[in-house]
Amino acid sequence: MSHPILVTGAAGGAQGSTGRLVASLLLEQGVPVRALVHKLDSRSDELREKGAEVVEGDLLNPASVQGAMRNVKRAYFTYPVADGLLEAATIFAVAARDASLELVVNNSQFQGVPGDTAFRALQHAPSFRNLQHRLADRIFDWAQVGAVHIQAPPYYENVRALVGRSVAEQNTAFLPWGEDKTVIPLAGAEDVARVAAALLANPGVPSQSAYPLITATPTVKQMIEALGRAIGRPIRYVKITDEQWANAVKERLNPHALDHLTHLWQSFRKGEQRYQATDTVRTVTGRNPQTMEEFFRENAGFFAASSR
Ligand SMILES: NC(=O)c1ccc[n+]([C@@H]2O[C@H](COP(=O)([O-])OP(=O)(O)OC[C@H]3O[C@@H](n4cnc5c(N)ncnc54)[C@H](OP(=O)(O)O)[C@@H]3O)[C@@H](O)[C@H]2O)c1
């Protein structure tokens, strides 16, 4: 009997929609997918049309997680940037242990300094949300469910969401990123999904338990120039304060996400850590990662004046 791969966050959401991408990549390879969606809507209809078994469920409800894991050996776990990550991860880990899962690919976040002890890694977390990810990773490890953690910095998709409107309307990116020499580590959500899908589809057990995934480490200046080249017009970067930024985005971001990103920007501005690109995408998928400029080019429509 073949076991479906359980994919959470499968409808996709406001962040990178990694669950939707993972489900699509697996279905394209003919791998059976059980897609856990938060609610039934046009996104779940689309998944069903692609061949997924769709189940509606809540990652904060132990019964629905346990039900979704029936006859499952492998799963992808992702949870939005909102309250409840530790509860959801713990429920998922307990259910996975009960169901004797052999592999859980956990969509985590980038982590500290190489060589850190487990405790120092907690102390180095740049935000409360990032600390929660570091704790969730440990919970999955302790559950002994074959967990592997994909640890990425902000997604290119996040940059698109942050500056799409102001670039379209004013050719300007207003951000609290400090001087234009500030380094912002990035990765594409598409690459996160490609790595996750490859780990889930490969018959063997992954060789590592953590997959740091950084594909670009541009300065703000380099990022803005790359965006301008990709969309064919010069873009301006305007440094604003944390307070100005919070006021501008508070209608669009929940308080949890706002707190997380505000602390991340502070950490990047201070240059608290040196970031280096990793070879994870190439090693796991055999292909080169998407570059930042490729992403901007492929998403040029989001930055076009007519898109608003
Ligand atoms: N964005 C970044 O730059 C970035 C960078 C690195 C790591 N990450 C990490 O990536 C994760 C987000 O992943 P993503 O991009 O796949 O998220 P996403 O696009 O926001 O999708 C989240 C999905 O989870 C579903 N969902 C929400 N609450 C749920 C619940 N209680 N039960 C079941 N499903 C629920 C949503 O469904 P509905 O829409 O129907 O509610 C949505 O389909 C976060 O943990 C974040 O820390 C993000």
The ligand as a Tripos MOL2 file, in Angstrom:
@<TRIPOS>MOLECULE
LIG
   48    52     1     0     0
SMALL
NO_CHARGES

@<TRIPOS>ATOM
      1 N1          8.3590   34.6700    4.8260 N.am      1 LIG1
      2 C1          9.6520   34.5940    4.9970 C.2       1 LIG1
      3 O1         10.4010   35.4690    4.5670 O.2       1 LIG1
      4 C2         10.2230   33.3700    5.7160 C.ar      1 LIG1
      5 C3         11.5950   33.1660    5.7060 C.ar      1 LIG1
      6 C4         12.1120   32.0490    6.3810 C.ar      1 LIG1
      7 C5         11.2620   31.1900    7.0470 C.ar      1 LIG1
      8 N2          9.9190   31.4450    7.0380 N.ar      1 LIG1
      9 C6          9.0300   30.5640    7.7900 C.3       1 LIG1
     10 O2          8.1270   29.9690    6.8850 O.3       1 LIG1
     11 C7          6.9090   29.7070    7.5600 C.3       1 LIG1
     12 C8          5.7830   30.1910    6.6840 C.3       1 LIG1
     13 O3          5.7360   29.3040    5.6080 O.3       1 LIG1
     14 P1          4.8730   29.5250    4.3240 P.3       1 LIG1
     15 O4          5.5580   30.5240    3.4810 O.co2     1 LIG1
     16 O5          4.5880   28.2030    3.7490 O.co2     1 LIG1
     17 O6          3.5220   30.1850    4.9610 O.3       1 LIG1
     18 P2          2.2620   30.8340    4.2790 P.3       1 LIG1
     19 O7          2.4620   31.1100    2.8160 O.co2     1 LIG1
     20 O8          1.8820   31.9670    5.1520 O.co2     1 LIG1
     21 O9          1.1630   29.6800    4.3910 O.3       1 LIG1
     22 C9          0.6790   29.2690    5.6430 C.3       1 LIG1
     23 C10        -0.4120   28.2260    5.3920 C.3       1 LIG1
     24 O10        -0.7750   27.6740    6.6650 O.3       1 LIG1
     25 C11        -2.2070   27.6410    6.7430 C.3       1 LIG1
     26 N3         -2.5980   27.7500    8.1400 N.ar      1 LIG1
     27 C12        -2.6130   28.8560    8.9080 C.ar      1 LIG1
     28 N4         -2.9990   28.5640   10.1670 N.ar      1 LIG1
     29 C13        -3.2840   27.2350   10.1660 C.ar      1 LIG1
     30 C14        -3.7730   26.3420   11.1370 C.ar      1 LIG1
     31 N5         -4.0340   26.7410   12.3990 N.pl3     1 LIG1
     32 N6         -3.9680   25.0510   10.7820 N.ar      1 LIG1
     33 C15        -3.7210   24.6280    9.5190 C.ar      1 LIG1
     34 N7         -3.2320   25.4180    8.5590 N.ar      1 LIG1
     35 C16        -3.0260   26.7110    8.8810 C.ar      1 LIG1
     36 C17        -2.6770   28.8270    5.9080 C.3       1 LIG1
     37 O11        -3.9940   28.6000    5.4850 O.3       1 LIG1
     38 P3         -5.0580   29.8420    5.4090 P.3       1 LIG1
     39 O12        -4.4380   30.8480    4.4950 O.co2     1 LIG1
     40 O13        -6.2920   29.2060    4.8260 O.co2     1 LIG1
     41 O14        -5.2140   30.3200    6.8130 O.co2     1 LIG1
     42 C18        -1.6800   28.7800    4.7440 C.3       1 LIG1
     43 O15        -2.1240   27.8960    3.7440 O.3       1 LIG1
     44 C19         6.9790   30.4090    8.8940 C.3       1 LIG1
     45 O16         7.2330   29.4740    9.9070 O.3       1 LIG1
     46 C20         8.1430   31.3450    8.7330 C.3       1 LIG1
     47 O17         8.7800   31.6230    9.9610 O.3       1 LIG1
     48 C21         9.3840   32.4890    6.3750 C.ar      1 LIG1
@<TRIPOS>BOND
     1     1     2 1
     2     2     3 2
     3     2     4 1
     4     4     5 ar
     5     4    48 ar
     6     5     6 ar
     7     6     7 ar
     8     7     8 ar
     9     8     9 1
    10     8    48 ar
    11     9    10 1
    12     9    46 1
    13    10    11 1
    14    11    12 1
    15    11    44 1
    16    12    13 1
    17    13    14 1
    18    14    15 2
    19    14    16 1
    20    14    17 1
    21    17    18 1
    22    18    19 2
    23    18    20 1
    24    18    21 1
    25    21    22 1
    26    22    23 1
    27    23    24 1
    28    23    42 1
    29    24    25 1
    30    25    26 1
    31    25    36 1
    32    26    27 ar
    33    26    35 ar
    34    27    28 ar
    35    28    29 ar
    36    29    30 ar
    37    29    35 ar
    38    30    31 1
    39    30    32 ar
    40    32    33 ar
    41    33    34 ar
    42    34    35 ar
    43    36    37 1
    44    36    42 1
    45    37    38 1
    46    38    39 2
    47    38    40 1
    48    38    41 1
    49    42    43 1
    50    44    45 1
    51    44    46 1
    52    46    47 1
@<TRIPOS>SUBSTRUCTURE
     1 LIG1         1 GROUP 0 **** ****
